[in-house]
Amino acid sequence: MPPVLSVPEGPDVALTQMQTTLGPSGLIYNERRGGKTVFFRPEGILLPRSCPRDGFPFSVRLNFEDGATSTARTAVPCPRST
């Protein structure tokens, strides 16, 4: 990841942790029920019935003001069965 400049003559900024929410804010779905359109906001996202063998994959692509880019990939481990 390229350095992120802060103030002139100051140290570079380091991103040490990030948290995000999946899905756009204010997302509204609709479906037809009994001839009427019903609107609803999902409270989460649907996950597959079984966890992928290597966990749930995620990736990010960062674009910087100077034109540099960086990509990172990871996988969230499957939850333990209860």
N, C-alpha and C positions, 0 to 999 in steps of 0.2 A: 504494500500500500504506500503510495507516495506521501511525503510529509505534508501536513496541513499547517500552513503558516498562521501565526497569531498576530501579534503586534510587531511593528518594525523593531528589529534587533532582539526580539523576544524568542523564547523557545518554541519549537513546533508543538502543535496540539496533538494529543494522542487520544484516540477513541479506545476506551478500555472496556466498555460495556454498552449494550444497546438492547432495548426492548421494544416490541412493536405489536400491534394488533392486526390480525389478518382480516382483510375485507374493507371495503370503503365505508366511511362514516355515513349514516343515514340510509343504508341499503334497504330497499323495500321490494319484496316479491309480490306477485299477484297470481292468483289461480281462479279458475271458474268452478263454482260450486252451486249446483242447483240453478244454473242459468244466470247467476250473479257473479260479478268480479269481487273477490275477497283479497284485501291487501294485508300483508303481515311483515314484521321485521324478524329476521332469524336471530336467535339468541346465541348461535354458535355456528360451526361448520360441520358438515357430515364427514365422518371418517370411515375408512373401509372397515368391514367386519373383521378382517385379520390384519395384523401389522406387517408391513413389508419386512423381508428377512433382514435387511440392513438398517431398519428404522425408517422414520419419516424424513425424506430428503427436503432440504431447503437450500436456496441459494440467493445471493444478493449481488447486484452490480451497482457500483458506486461511480458517479460521474462528478468530476471536480471542475471548479471554475476555470482552471488553466487547461482543460481539455484532457487531463489524465483520467484514466479509468482503473478500477480494480474490481475483481470478482472473488467471492468466497463461497464455499459450499460446505455444508455440514449435514449430519443426520441426527435426529432426536431419537434416542433409543426407545424401543417398545416398552410399554409399562409391564411390570411383572404381573403374571396371572395370579388371581386370588382364589 
